[in-house]
């Protein structure tokens, strides 16, 4: 294998470079703006849940007043 | 955990979750679909999230399961580096060092899925070997060996298309060309 012929010093330098490149790549994606659709989706999910809660509370109250 | 706190923590993990999705799928459109599915699923089962545990790890696990679930359904075992490459070409082409980064992305996508996820989780997402093993549902030793195999493979792969040979390179003659001896 090609890597066997390299000194361990050279090896670890190359490994460090790989890790650095990986981080640069990952961070570049991570720092891209979050698509609006995710923010909107979360807001919709939150609204839907709130509406559901209110509906449940309302029906609870109605049930109470019925009984 | 209140809805607001849950949402806030989910939002703060989205960037990293998306970077993991891009690394896994090698395709931004597909990655965004994966993130969307993950957010929906996480929201639907937020009660199963244990407060005080690592939400990022929880989200990564959901996304990873979604990725492999989709792959099983479509029967697509291997990611397609060319598909991935063209899909990412549109991103800020003038940025300095972009070509180098694209080379890296292509090399990363040539790795087998298990090696790629291991090196990304440990080397870039900031997880420990133990956390990565939990996310991938395997032994810590398995993650360690996958990471080292991934490192070696990337090293090999990037050596061939190193930053110095942008032009025609003499060494890699087109496949099928007989060596010009004699």
gemmi code that builds the backbone of each chain (N, CA, C; Angstrom):
import gemmi

chains = {
    "A": [
        ("UNK", (0.837, -1.191, 0.000), (0.000, 0.000, 0.000), (0.870, 1.239, 0.000)),
        ("UNK", (0.433, 2.241, -0.734), (1.208, 3.443, -0.927), (1.565, 4.119, 0.396)),
        ("UNK", (0.586, 4.125, 1.313), (0.768, 4.862, 2.551), (1.854, 4.272, 3.455)),
        ("UNK", (2.139, 2.990, 3.250), (3.136, 2.355, 4.090), (4.525, 2.964, 3.888)),
        ("UNK", (4.728, 3.536, 2.711), (6.053, 4.044, 2.396), (6.276, 5.462, 2.933)),
        ("UNK", (5.218, 6.098, 3.355), (5.375, 7.456, 3.872), (5.807, 7.423, 5.331)),
        ("UNK", (6.555, 8.440, 5.732), (6.939, 8.526, 7.136), (5.700, 8.819, 7.966)),
        ("UNK", (5.747, 8.447, 9.230), (4.564, 8.639, 10.073), (4.291, 10.124, 10.270)),
        ("UNK", (5.359, 10.915, 10.203), (5.197, 12.357, 10.315), (4.361, 12.899, 9.147)),
        ("UNK", (4.746, 12.476, 7.958), (4.035, 12.863, 6.742), (2.582, 12.393, 6.814)),
        ("UNK", (2.391, 11.156, 7.300), (1.061, 10.570, 7.466), (0.172, 11.454, 8.321)),
        ("UNK", (0.696, 11.822, 9.513), (-0.148, 12.571, 10.440), (-0.427, 13.970, 9.897)),
        ("UNK", (0.520, 14.510, 9.126), (0.278, 15.817, 8.490), (-0.881, 15.705, 7.504)),
        ("UNK", (-0.877, 14.635, 6.741), (-1.940, 14.437, 5.754), (-3.283, 14.200, 6.432)),
        ("UNK", (-3.241, 13.446, 7.542), (-4.474, 13.194, 8.291), (-5.057, 14.497, 8.828)),
        ("UNK", (-4.163, 15.363, 9.324), (-4.619, 16.647, 9.854), (-5.256, 17.481, 8.749)),
        ("UNK", (-4.660, 17.401, 7.560), (-5.191, 18.144, 6.414), (-6.581, 17.633, 6.029)),
        ("UNK", (-6.750, 16.318, 6.062), (-8.051, 15.711, 5.753), (-9.107, 16.212, 6.746)),
        ("UNK", (-8.764, 16.168, 8.027), (-9.700, 16.615, 9.062), (-10.051, 18.083, 8.870)),
        ("UNK", (-9.029, 18.867, 8.530), (-9.262, 20.299, 8.335), (-10.211, 20.531, 7.163)),
        ("UNK", (-9.964, 19.824, 6.074), (-10.827, 19.968, 4.890), (-12.249, 19.540, 5.191)),
        ("UNK", (-12.371, 18.449, 5.935), (-13.699, 17.953, 6.307), (-14.450, 19.022, 7.099)),
        ("UNK", (-13.751, 19.647, 8.031), (-14.395, 20.676, 8.855), (-14.789, 21.884, 8.017)),
        ("UNK", (-13.906, 22.279, 7.091), (-14.203, 23.437, 6.236), (-15.451, 23.149, 5.399)),
        ("UNK", (-15.491, 21.935, 4.836), (-16.645, 21.543, 4.025), (-17.928, 21.554, 4.863)),
        ("UNK", (-17.862, 20.896, 6.005), (-19.049, 20.763, 6.864), (-19.539, 22.134, 7.340)),
        ("UNK", (-18.578, 22.959, 7.792), (-18.964, 24.282, 8.279), (-19.545, 25.148, 7.172)),
        ("UNK", (-19.019, 24.975, 5.952), (-19.544, 25.784, 4.851), (-21.008, 25.441, 4.583)),
        ("UNK", (-21.371, 24.171, 4.737), (-22.783, 23.792, 4.560), (-23.606, 24.274, 5.762)),
        ("UNK", (-23.032, 24.081, 6.942), (-23.734, 24.460, 8.162), (-24.060, 25.943, 8.191)),
        ("UNK", (-23.166, 26.735, 7.593), (-23.373, 28.183, 7.634), (-24.261, 28.701, 6.510)),
        ("UNK", (-24.610, 27.837, 5.572), (-25.555, 28.266, 4.539), (-26.861, 28.641, 5.223)),
        ("UNK", (-27.571, 29.611, 4.648), (-28.828, 30.030, 5.269), (-29.785, 28.848, 5.343)),
        ("UNK", (-30.469, 28.727, 6.472), (-31.479, 27.678, 6.619), (-32.642, 28.009, 5.689)),
        ("UNK", (-33.005, 27.085, 4.804), (-34.123, 27.387, 3.894), (-35.373, 27.835, 4.665)),
        ("UNK", (-36.029, 28.851, 4.135), (-37.204, 29.427, 4.806), (-38.267, 28.387, 5.122)),
        ("UNK", (-38.336, 27.380, 4.242), (-39.432, 26.422, 4.429), (-39.369, 25.708, 5.784)),
        ("UNK", (-38.165, 25.564, 6.338), (-38.067, 24.906, 7.641), (-38.605, 25.782, 8.760)),
        ("UNK", (-38.258, 27.071, 8.661), (-38.729, 28.020, 9.666), (-40.261, 28.085, 9.600)),
        ("UNK", (-40.764, 28.188, 8.357), (-42.219, 28.263, 8.173), (-42.907, 26.991, 8.672)),
        ("UNK", (-42.283, 25.866, 8.366), (-42.874, 24.597, 8.770), (-42.969, 24.496, 10.291)),
        ("UNK", (-41.914, 24.908, 10.974), (-41.929, 24.871, 12.437), (-43.019, 25.774, 12.996)),
        ("UNK", (-43.160, 26.945, 12.377), (-44.197, 27.858, 12.855), (-45.581, 27.263, 12.654)),
        ("UNK", (-45.758, 26.622, 11.496), (-47.060, 25.983, 11.224), (-47.344, 24.853, 12.210)),
        ("UNK", (-46.309, 24.053, 12.474), (-46.476, 22.951, 13.430), (-46.861, 23.496, 14.804)),
        ("UNK", (-46.210, 24.589, 15.179), (-46.477, 25.180, 16.483), (-47.904, 25.719, 16.546)),
        ("UNK", (-48.295, 26.411, 15.475), (-49.656, 26.969, 15.416), (-50.696, 25.863, 15.479)),
        ("UNK", (-50.455, 24.823, 14.692), (-51.403, 23.705, 14.642), (-51.560, 23.092, 16.023)),
        ("UNK", (-50.435, 22.989, 16.736), (-50.499, 22.383, 18.050), (-51.242, 23.273, 19.043)),
        ("UNK", (-50.983, 24.571, 18.935), (-51.688, 25.509, 19.815), (-53.198, 25.459, 19.572)),
        ("UNK", (-53.546, 25.437, 18.286), (-54.966, 25.381, 17.931), (-55.601, 24.114, 18.489)),
        ("UNK", (-54.833, 23.024, 18.403), (-55.333, 21.738, 18.895), (-55.548, 21.792, 20.409)),
        ("UNK", (-54.576, 22.395, 21.087), (-54.676, 22.518, 22.540), (-55.896, 23.327, 22.936)),
        ("UNK", (-56.065, 24.447, 22.239), (-57.212, 25.309, 22.538), (-58.517, 24.572, 22.313)),
        ("UNK", (-58.552, 23.813, 21.223), (-59.758, 23.049, 20.911), (-60.038, 22.023, 22.002)),
        ("UNK", (-58.952, 21.371, 22.476), (-59.109, 20.373, 23.533), (-59.617, 21.021, 24.815)),
        ("UNK", (-58.990, 22.172, 25.155), (-59.422, 22.871, 26.367), (-60.886, 23.276, 26.269)),
        ("UNK", (-61.241, 23.775, 25.079), (-62.613, 24.237, 24.863), (-63.596, 23.080, 25.050)),
        ("UNK", (-63.254, 21.936, 24.412), (-64.173, 20.800, 24.516), (-64.210, 20.257, 25.945)),
        ("UNK", (-63.066, 20.376, 26.657), (-63.049, 19.985, 28.068), (-64.030, 20.828, 28.861)),
        ("UNK", (-63.961, 22.153, 28.591), (-64.855, 23.072, 29.300), (-66.312, 22.769, 28.976)),
        ("UNK", (-66.551, 22.514, 27.699), (-67.920, 22.205, 27.279), (-68.427, 20.941, 27.949)),
        ("UNK", (-67.503, 19.957, 28.025), (-67.879, 18.708, 28.678), (-68.253, 18.939, 30.137)),
        ("UNK", (-67.413, 19.847, 30.765), (-67.670, 20.140, 32.175), (-69.037, 20.798, 32.343)),
        ("UNK", (-69.306, 21.796, 31.478), (-70.563, 22.530, 31.635), (-71.768, 21.639, 31.298)),
        ("UNK", (-71.494, 20.668, 30.402), (-72.577, 19.725, 30.084), (-72.944, 18.887, 31.308)),
        ("UNK", (-71.859, 18.434, 32.047), (-72.073, 17.505, 33.134), (-72.471, 18.185, 34.407)),
    ],
    "B": [
        ("UNK", (-40.408, 19.623, 28.739), (-39.886, 20.681, 27.862), (-41.055, 21.371, 27.151)),
        ("UNK", (-41.080, 22.696, 27.211), (-42.183, 23.408, 26.564), (-41.989, 23.379, 25.050)),
        ("UNK", (-43.073, 23.640, 24.327), (-42.988, 23.698, 22.867), (-41.957, 24.719, 22.416)),
        ("UNK", (-41.974, 25.860, 23.100), (-41.074, 26.960, 22.723), (-39.613, 26.556, 22.893)),
        ("UNK", (-39.304, 25.927, 24.023), (-37.930, 25.506, 24.293), (-37.508, 24.422, 23.309)),
        ("UNK", (-38.448, 23.532, 23.020), (-38.180, 22.440, 22.077), (-37.870, 23.022, 20.699)),
        ("UNK", (-38.726, 23.961, 20.292), (-38.570, 24.577, 18.979), (-37.238, 25.330, 18.887)),
        ("UNK", (-36.910, 26.027, 19.960), (-35.686, 26.817, 19.971), (-34.460, 25.908, 19.824)),
        ("UNK", (-34.471, 24.810, 20.547), (-33.327, 23.913, 20.484), (-33.264, 23.200, 19.134)),
        ("UNK", (-34.431, 22.890, 18.603), (-34.484, 22.264, 17.285), (-33.894, 23.206, 16.229)),
        ("UNK", (-34.315, 24.474, 16.306), (-33.826, 25.476, 15.357), (-32.302, 25.621, 15.447)),
        ("UNK", (-31.780, 25.574, 16.656), (-30.342, 25.787, 16.811), (-29.537, 24.598, 16.270)),
        ("UNK", (-30.190, 23.456, 16.099), (-29.475, 22.284, 15.561), (-29.652, 22.128, 14.061)),
        ("UNK", (-30.515, 22.958, 13.457), (-30.865, 22.750, 12.046), (-29.675, 22.839, 11.090)),
        ("UNK", (-28.784, 23.816, 11.323), (-27.636, 23.997, 10.433), (-26.762, 22.756, 10.397)),
        ("UNK", (-26.477, 22.241, 11.589), (-25.624, 21.074, 11.687), (-26.331, 19.832, 11.139)),
        ("UNK", (-27.625, 19.739, 11.422), (-28.429, 18.617, 10.931), (-28.425, 18.591, 9.405)),
        ("UNK", (-28.530, 19.779, 8.822), (-28.548, 19.891, 7.368), (-27.182, 19.529, 6.780)),
        ("UNK", (-26.112, 19.957, 7.455), (-24.766, 19.613, 6.988), (-24.558, 18.098, 7.026)),
        ("UNK", (-25.108, 17.464, 8.053), (-25.026, 16.002, 8.147), (-25.828, 15.363, 7.010)),
        ("UNK", (-26.990, 15.919, 6.733), (-27.837, 15.387, 5.660), (-27.158, 15.513, 4.298)),
        ("UNK", (-26.489, 16.651, 4.071), (-25.771, 16.838, 2.806), (-24.615, 15.842, 2.720)),
        ("UNK", (-23.921, 15.640, 3.831), (-22.808, 14.685, 3.843), (-23.291, 13.272, 3.557)),
        ("UNK", (-24.432, 12.907, 4.137), (-24.956, 11.556, 3.961), (-25.456, 11.321, 2.542)),
        ("UNK", (-26.248, 12.269, 2.052), (-26.937, 12.030, 0.781), (-26.144, 12.547, -0.412)),
        ("UNK", (-25.219, 13.476, -0.176), (-24.421, 14.033, -1.259), (-25.230, 14.875, -2.223)),
        ("UNK", (-26.342, 15.398, -1.757), (-27.243, 16.109, -2.658), (-28.109, 17.054, -1.831)),
        ("UNK", (-28.039, 18.338, -2.145), (-28.713, 19.316, -1.284), (-30.234, 19.206, -1.314)),
        ("UNK", (-30.791, 18.891, -2.475), (-32.255, 18.758, -2.541), (-32.731, 17.607, -1.675)),
        ("UNK", (-32.024, 16.511, -1.817), (-32.381, 15.329, -1.031), (-32.145, 15.582, 0.449)),
        ("UNK", (-31.067, 16.295, 0.739), (-30.753, 16.623, 2.128), (-31.876, 17.455, 2.744)),
        ("UNK", (-32.383, 18.416, 1.996), (-33.454, 19.259, 2.532), (-34.732, 18.456, 2.774)),
        ("UNK", (-34.997, 17.506, 1.892), (-36.148, 16.618, 2.113), (-35.960, 15.797, 3.393)),
        ("UNK", (-34.733, 15.327, 3.576), (-34.432, 14.543, 4.780), (-34.610, 15.382, 6.041)),
        ("UNK", (-34.123, 16.618, 5.980), (-34.254, 17.499, 7.147), (-35.731, 17.763, 7.432)),
        ("UNK", (-36.479, 17.999, 6.371), (-37.919, 18.261, 6.543), (-38.618, 17.080, 7.223)),
        ("UNK", (-38.356, 15.877, 6.712), (-38.942, 14.669, 7.322), (-38.541, 14.542, 8.780)),
        ("UNK", (-37.260, 14.833, 9.044), (-36.742, 14.711, 10.409), (-37.438, 15.685, 11.352)),
        ("UNK", (-37.611, 16.914, 10.896), (-38.266, 17.928, 11.732), (-39.707, 17.506, 12.034)),
        ("UNK", (-40.401, 17.013, 11.018), (-41.783, 16.565, 11.218), (-41.843, 15.424, 12.233)),
        ("UNK", (-40.950, 14.455, 12.038), (-40.950, 13.288, 12.936), (-40.575, 13.694, 14.358)),
        ("UNK", (-39.553, 14.543, 14.463), (-39.104, 14.994, 15.783), (-40.243, 15.725, 16.488)),
        ("UNK", (-40.949, 16.545, 15.730), (-42.053, 17.303, 16.319), (-43.152, 16.358, 16.798)),
        ("UNK", (-43.445, 15.382, 15.952), (-44.528, 14.450, 16.281), (-44.205, 13.618, 17.513)),
        ("UNK", (-42.923, 13.318, 17.708), (-42.616, 12.488, 18.875), (-41.775, 13.240, 19.906)),
        ("UNK", (-42.042, 14.522, 20.021), (-41.238, 15.310, 20.957), (-41.418, 14.864, 22.399)),
        ("UNK", (-42.521, 14.189, 22.685), (-42.709, 13.720, 24.054), (-41.744, 12.586, 24.409)),
        ("UNK", (-41.260, 11.889, 23.370), (-40.317, 10.807, 23.648), (-38.894, 11.322, 23.847)),
        ("UNK", (-38.697, 12.623, 23.612), (-37.369, 13.189, 23.846), (-37.167, 13.411, 25.340)),
        ("UNK", (-36.070, 12.858, 25.865), (-35.814, 13.004, 27.298), (-35.066, 14.300, 27.561)),
        ("UNK", (-35.676, 15.123, 28.396), (-35.060, 16.400, 28.737), (-33.687, 16.179, 29.340)),
        ("UNK", (-32.766, 17.048, 29.007), (-31.423, 16.945, 29.573), (-30.505, 16.053, 28.748)),
        ("UNK", (-31.081, 15.297, 27.801), (-30.219, 14.514, 26.917), (-29.891, 15.356, 25.684)),
        ("UNK", (-29.009, 14.840, 24.885), (-28.492, 15.574, 23.745), (-29.495, 15.604, 22.580)),
        ("UNK", (-30.122, 16.776, 22.370), (-31.129, 16.836, 21.307), (-30.506, 16.669, 19.928)),
        ("UNK", (-29.302, 17.214, 19.776), (-28.642, 17.109, 18.477), (-28.452, 15.627, 18.116)),
        ("UNK", (-27.991, 14.827, 19.073), (-27.784, 13.398, 18.817), (-29.113, 12.710, 18.491)),
        ("UNK", (-30.160, 13.119, 19.195), (-31.504, 12.551, 18.976), (-31.960, 12.857, 17.546)),
        ("UNK", (-31.775, 14.116, 17.116), (-32.188, 14.516, 15.763), (-31.360, 13.794, 14.692)),
        ("UNK", (-30.057, 13.681, 14.932), (-29.183, 13.004, 13.971), (-29.609, 11.543, 13.801)),
        ("UNK", (-30.014, 10.919, 14.917), (-30.451, 9.524, 14.856), (-31.718, 9.402, 14.007)),
        ("UNK", (-32.648, 10.320, 14.206), (-33.891, 10.289, 13.417), (-33.565, 10.470, 11.931)),
        ("UNK", (-32.698, 11.445, 11.648), (-32.370, 11.720, 10.244), (-31.665, 10.520, 9.596)),
        ("UNK", (-30.763, 9.925, 10.341), (-30.040, 8.772, 9.814), (-30.998, 7.614, 9.513)),
        ("UNK", (-31.917, 7.339, 10.435), (-32.898, 6.275, 10.199), (-33.756, 6.583, 8.983)),
        ("UNK", (-34.109, 7.838, 8.832), (-34.908, 8.269, 7.686), (-34.131, 8.021, 6.385)),
        ("UNK", (-32.854, 8.381, 6.404), (-32.007, 8.213, 5.214), (-31.938, 6.745, 4.782)),
        ("UNK", (-31.635, 5.868, 5.754), (-31.515, 4.452, 5.394), (-32.883, 3.842, 5.063)),
        ("UNK", (-33.923, 4.343, 5.705), (-35.275, 3.892, 5.396), (-35.649, 4.217, 3.955)),
        ("UNK", (-35.349, 5.449, 3.545), (-35.641, 5.869, 2.168), (-34.823, 5.064, 1.176)),
        ("UNK", (-33.566, 4.792, 1.556), (-32.703, 4.062, 0.648), (-33.187, 2.631, 0.445)),
        ("UNK", (-33.659, 2.032, 1.542), (-34.198, 0.673, 1.424), (-35.402, 0.657, 0.498)),
        ("UNK", (-36.229, 1.683, 0.644), (-37.444, 1.761, -0.187), (-37.105, 1.894, -1.655)),
        ("UNK", (-36.161, 2.784, -1.946), (-35.852, 3.046, -3.352), (-34.866, 2.033, -3.920)),
        ("UNK", (-34.286, 1.212, -3.051), (-33.322, 0.227, -3.505), (-32.014, 0.839, -3.956)),
        ("UNK", (-31.806, 2.101, -3.553), (-30.583, 2.785, -3.967), (-29.517, 2.587, -2.905)),
        ("UNK", (-28.542, 1.759, -3.218), (-27.528, 1.447, -2.210), (-26.334, 2.387, -2.271)),
        ("UNK", (-26.029, 2.841, -3.446), (-24.817, 3.644, -3.614), (-25.202, 5.079, -3.975)),
        ("UNK", (-24.556, 6.028, -3.317), (-24.808, 7.410, -3.699), (-24.072, 7.685, -5.006)),
        ("UNK", (-24.575, 8.609, -5.768), (-24.043, 8.869, -7.089), (-23.212, 10.155, -7.071)),
        ("UNK", (-21.885, 10.020, -7.129), (-21.030, 11.201, -7.005), (-21.258, 12.235, -8.110)),
        ("UNK", (-21.623, 11.771, -9.305), (-21.819, 12.720, -10.409), (-23.080, 13.524, -10.206)),
        ("UNK", (-24.121, 12.833, -9.815), (-25.394, 13.459, -9.506), (-25.165, 14.538, -8.463)),
        ("UNK", (-24.412, 14.138, -7.449), (-24.127, 15.031, -6.345), (-23.323, 16.242, -6.800)),
        ("UNK", (-22.363, 16.005, -7.667), (-21.469, 17.069, -8.090), (-22.216, 18.155, -8.858)),
        ("UNK", (-23.026, 17.753, -9.815), (-23.762, 18.738, -10.607), (-24.763, 19.492, -9.743)),
        ("UNK", (-25.285, 18.796, -8.750), (-26.257, 19.438, -7.881), (-25.676, 20.544, -7.027)),
        ("UNK", (-24.379, 20.484, -6.828), (-23.777, 21.464, -5.945), (-22.989, 22.533, -6.688)),
        ("UNK", (-22.945, 22.427, -7.987), (-22.165, 23.370, -8.773), (-22.704, 24.791, -8.679)),
        ("UNK", (-23.982, 24.924, -8.455), (-24.603, 26.245, -8.481), (-24.247, 27.105, -7.266)),
        ("UNK", (-23.709, 26.473, -6.260), (-23.411, 27.200, -5.023), (-22.194, 28.107, -5.188)),
        ("UNK", (-22.395, 29.393, -4.998), (-21.351, 30.435, -5.031), (-20.074, 30.026, -5.775)),
        ("UNK", (-20.108, 30.062, -7.102), (-18.993, 29.556, -7.887), (-17.721, 30.404, -7.777)),
        ("UNK", (-17.862, 31.675, -7.377), (-16.690, 32.549, -7.369), (-15.888, 32.458, -6.087)),
        ("UNK", (-16.467, 31.817, -5.117), (-15.805, 31.736, -3.819), (-14.410, 31.135, -3.939)),
        ("UNK", (-13.466, 31.792, -3.328), (-12.085, 31.323, -3.392), (-11.950, 29.967, -2.710)),
        ("UNK", (-11.227, 29.093, -3.354), (-11.000, 27.780, -2.761), (-12.163, 26.829, -2.955)),
        ("UNK", (-13.144, 27.248, -3.736), (-14.351, 26.438, -3.921), (-14.026, 25.134, -4.649)),
        ("UNK", (-13.135, 25.244, -5.621), (-12.792, 24.075, -6.426), (-12.193, 22.983, -5.537)),
        ("UNK", (-11.317, 23.432, -4.640), (-10.685, 22.530, -3.704), (-11.736, 21.820, -2.842)),
        ("UNK", (-12.715, 22.602, -2.417), (-13.774, 22.095, -1.558), (-14.649, 21.098, -2.316)),
        ("UNK", (-14.881, 21.405, -3.595), (-15.684, 20.485, -4.417), (-14.960, 19.165, -4.602)),
        ("UNK", (-13.644, 19.252, -4.800), (-12.842, 18.026, -4.904), (-13.026, 17.181, -3.652)),
        ("UNK", (-13.018, 17.878, -2.521), (-13.145, 17.157, -1.263), (-14.522, 16.509, -1.153)),
        ("UNK", (-15.540, 17.276, -1.546), (-16.909, 16.774, -1.460), (-17.085, 15.527, -2.330)),
        ("UNK", (-16.493, 15.577, -3.509), (-16.583, 14.416, -4.410), (-15.889, 13.206, -3.782)),
        ("UNK", (-14.708, 13.452, -3.211), (-13.966, 12.361, -2.570), (-14.756, 11.785, -1.400)),
        ("UNK", (-15.363, 12.669, -0.633), (-16.153, 12.240, 0.525), (-17.322, 11.357, 0.082)),
        ("UNK", (-17.908, 11.729, -1.045), (-19.066, 10.985, -1.523), (-18.731, 9.646, -2.139)),
        ("UNK", (-17.447, 9.451, -2.409), (-17.047, 8.151, -2.942), (-16.913, 7.118, -1.833)),
        ("UNK", (-16.858, 7.580, -0.591), (-16.723, 6.642, 0.529), (-17.994, 5.819, 0.698)),
        ("UNK", (-17.856, 4.588, 1.194), (-19.056, 3.821, 1.559), (-19.825, 4.582, 2.645)),
        ("UNK", (-21.150, 4.438, 2.650), (-21.983, 5.188, 3.598), (-21.536, 5.060, 5.044)),
        ("UNK", (-21.193, 3.823, 5.449), (-20.862, 3.642, 6.873), (-19.583, 4.389, 7.258)),
        ("UNK", (-18.627, 4.429, 6.336), (-17.390, 5.155, 6.629), (-17.627, 6.665, 6.610)),
        ("UNK", (-18.434, 7.102, 5.643), (-18.686, 8.537, 5.510), (-19.392, 9.075, 6.741)),
        ("UNK", (-20.430, 8.393, 7.179), (-21.154, 8.915, 8.341), (-20.256, 8.919, 9.577)),
        ("UNK", (-19.401, 7.897, 9.705), (-18.527, 7.830, 10.874), (-17.551, 9.003, 10.913)),
        ("UNK", (-16.899, 9.268, 9.791), (-15.902, 10.345, 9.806), (-16.567, 11.720, 9.952)),
        ("UNK", (-17.768, 11.863, 9.413), (-18.467, 13.145, 9.529), (-18.925, 13.382, 10.971)),
        ("UNK", (-19.515, 12.367, 11.582), (-20.015, 12.518, 12.959), (-18.882, 12.849, 13.925)),
        ("UNK", (-17.762, 12.132, 13.776), (-16.661, 12.311, 14.716), (-15.778, 13.509, 14.335)),
        ("UNK", (-15.499, 13.632, 13.043), (-14.552, 14.655, 12.604), (-15.146, 16.037, 12.403)),
        ("UNK", (-16.468, 16.123, 12.195), (-17.032, 17.434, 11.879), (-18.245, 17.819, 12.731)),
        ("UNK", (-19.112, 16.864, 13.037), (-20.318, 17.218, 13.800), (-20.032, 17.418, 15.282)),
        ("UNK", (-18.856, 17.005, 15.716), (-18.465, 17.235, 17.101), (-18.944, 16.167, 18.079)),
        ("UNK", (-19.269, 14.983, 17.591), (-19.689, 13.911, 18.492), (-18.468, 13.096, 18.933)),
        ("UNK", (-18.578, 12.521, 20.135), (-17.531, 11.612, 20.596), (-17.721, 10.264, 19.889)),
        ("UNK", (-16.716, 9.404, 20.004), (-16.847, 8.068, 19.415), (-18.057, 7.340, 20.005)),
        ("UNK", (-18.260, 7.534, 21.312), (-19.372, 6.857, 21.996), (-20.722, 7.362, 21.461)),
        ("UNK", (-20.841, 8.679, 21.326), (-22.090, 9.243, 20.797), (-22.335, 8.784, 19.358)),
        ("UNK", (-21.265, 8.798, 18.562), (-21.398, 8.372, 17.164), (-21.832, 6.909, 17.089)),
        ("UNK", (-21.295, 6.086, 17.985), (-21.670, 4.672, 18.009), (-23.147, 4.513, 18.356)),
        ("UNK", (-23.634, 5.360, 19.283), (-25.057, 5.301, 19.632), (-25.929, 5.723, 18.453)),
        ("UNK", (-25.513, 6.795, 17.770), (-26.279, 7.277, 16.619), (-26.326, 6.199, 15.529)),
        ("UNK", (-25.193, 5.555, 15.271), (-25.121, 4.548, 14.211), (-25.509, 3.155, 14.689)),
        ("UNK", (-25.845, 3.032, 15.959), (-26.287, 1.758, 16.512), (-25.256, 0.651, 16.277)),
        ("UNK", (-24.007, 0.950, 16.629), (-22.968, -0.066, 16.494), (-21.947, 0.102, 17.617)),
        ("UNK", (-20.944, -0.770, 17.642), (-19.943, -0.719, 18.709), (-18.968, 0.440, 18.499)),
        ("UNK", (-18.395, 0.935, 19.602), (-17.438, 2.038, 19.530), (-16.229, 1.660, 18.668)),
        ("UNK", (-15.778, 0.407, 18.827), (-14.639, -0.068, 18.041), (-14.929, -0.048, 16.546)),
        ("UNK", (-16.170, -0.331, 16.201), (-16.571, -0.303, 14.786), (-16.464, 1.113, 14.231)),
        ("UNK", (-16.946, 2.080, 15.024), (-16.849, 3.484, 14.593), (-15.383, 3.866, 14.409)),
        ("UNK", (-14.553, 3.482, 15.369), (-13.130, 3.832, 15.295), (-12.492, 3.285, 14.021)),
        ("UNK", (-12.792, 2.023, 13.711), (-12.145, 1.456, 12.523), (-12.719, 2.072, 11.242)),
        ("UNK", (-14.005, 2.411, 11.262), (-14.586, 3.074, 10.078), (-13.957, 4.440, 9.850)),
        ("UNK", (-13.748, 5.172, 10.949), (-13.146, 6.501, 10.829), (-11.736, 6.387, 10.257)),
        ("UNK", (-10.966, 5.419, 10.742), (-9.593, 5.359, 10.236), (-9.548, 4.867, 8.802)),
        ("UNK", (-10.466, 3.977, 8.448), (-10.512, 3.550, 7.040), (-10.943, 4.707, 6.134)),
        ("UNK", (-11.888, 5.504, 6.629), (-12.356, 6.664, 5.855), (-11.216, 7.657, 5.634)),
        ("UNK", (-10.423, 7.881, 6.689), (-9.299, 8.825, 6.583), (-8.308, 8.363, 5.524)),
        ("UNK", (-7.981, 7.083, 5.567), (-7.020, 6.552, 4.603), (-7.564, 6.647, 3.179)),
        ("UNK", (-8.844, 6.327, 3.031), (-9.446, 6.356, 1.694), (-9.472, 7.784, 1.144)),
        ("UNK", (-9.795, 8.751, 2.002), (-9.821, 10.151, 1.564), (-8.423, 10.607, 1.163)),
        ("UNK", (-7.465, 10.184, 1.960), (-6.085, 10.538, 1.691), (-5.651, 10.031, 0.314)),
        ("UNK", (-5.962, 8.777, 0.054), (-5.654, 8.167, -1.243), (-6.345, 8.933, -2.361)),
        ("UNK", (-7.618, 9.160, -2.150), (-8.446, 9.758, -3.176), (-8.006, 11.191, -3.487)),
        ("UNK", (-7.618, 11.943, -2.474), (-7.233, 13.338, -2.690), (-5.806, 13.462, -3.199)),
        ("UNK", (-5.000, 12.462, -2.922), (-3.645, 12.448, -3.474), (-3.677, 12.435, -4.997)),
        ("UNK", (-4.622, 11.658, -5.529), (-4.718, 11.487, -6.976), (-5.133, 12.786, -7.653)),
        ("UNK", (-6.135, 13.444, -7.099), (-6.572, 14.712, -7.681), (-6.171, 15.859, -6.761)),
        ("UNK", (-4.900, 15.916, -6.425), (-4.388, 16.953, -5.533), (-4.548, 18.339, -6.120)),
        ("UNK", (-4.351, 19.392, -5.293), (-4.615, 20.754, -5.723), (-3.660, 21.232, -6.804)),
        ("UNK", (-2.509, 20.529, -7.008), (-1.524, 21.030, -7.970), (-1.861, 20.639, -9.400)),
        ("UNK", (-2.671, 19.581, -9.593), (-2.906, 19.159, -10.971), (-4.293, 19.517, -11.484)),
        ("UNK", (-4.511, 20.807, -11.666), (-5.792, 21.253, -12.216), (-5.877, 20.983, -13.717)),
        ("UNK", (-4.722, 21.062, -14.383), (-4.716, 20.901, -15.835), (-4.651, 19.445, -16.250)),
        ("UNK", (-4.268, 19.223, -17.497), (-4.079, 17.864, -17.974), (-2.972, 17.217, -17.161)),
        ("UNK", (-3.201, 16.065, -16.650), (-2.066, 15.440, -15.987), (-1.559, 14.246, -16.783)),
        ("UNK", (-0.261, 14.141, -16.751), (0.410, 13.182, -17.612), (0.242, 11.755, -17.103)),
        ("UNK", (0.153, 11.653, -15.774), (0.184, 10.323, -15.159), (-1.062, 9.506, -15.491)),
        ("UNK", (-2.224, 10.145, -15.342), (-3.452, 9.372, -15.552), (-3.935, 9.482, -16.989)),
        ("UNK", (-3.365, 8.668, -17.825), (-3.796, 8.604, -19.216), (-5.193, 8.017, -19.264)),
        ("UNK", (-5.987, 8.359, -20.295), (-7.351, 7.811, -20.373), (-7.345, 6.289, -20.301)),
        ("UNK", (-8.385, 5.757, -19.702), (-8.467, 4.317, -19.549), (-8.432, 3.649, -20.921)),
        ("UNK", (-7.701, 2.598, -21.017), (-7.671, 1.856, -22.276), (-6.509, 2.236, -23.177)),
        ("UNK", (-5.853, 3.365, -22.861), (-4.702, 3.766, -23.668), (-3.514, 2.855, -23.359)),
        ("UNK", (-2.956, 2.248, -24.353), (-1.813, 1.366, -24.073), (-0.586, 2.198, -23.704)),
        ("UNK", (0.248, 1.667, -22.822), (1.465, 2.405, -22.453), (2.392, 2.549, -23.652)),
        ("UNK", (2.951, 3.740, -23.809), (3.797, 3.996, -24.982), (5.232, 3.590, -24.697)),
        ("UNK", (5.460, 2.335, -24.841), (6.827, 1.851, -24.655), (7.365, 1.342, -25.977)),
        ("UNK", (8.645, 1.538, -26.158), (9.332, 1.043, -27.343), (9.010, 1.877, -28.512)),
    ],
}
model = gemmi.Model(1)
for chain_id, residues in chains.items():
    chain = gemmi.Chain(chain_id)
    for i, (resn, *xyz) in enumerate(residues, 1):
        res = gemmi.Residue()
        res.name, res.seqid = resn, gemmi.SeqId(i, " ")
        for name, pos in zip(("N", "CA", "C"), xyz):
            atom = gemmi.Atom()
            atom.name, atom.element = name, gemmi.Element(name[0])
            atom.pos, atom.b_iso = gemmi.Position(*pos), 0.0
            res.add_atom(atom)
        chain.add_residue(res)
    model.add_chain(chain)
structure = gemmi.Structure()
structure.add_model(model)
structure.setup_entities()
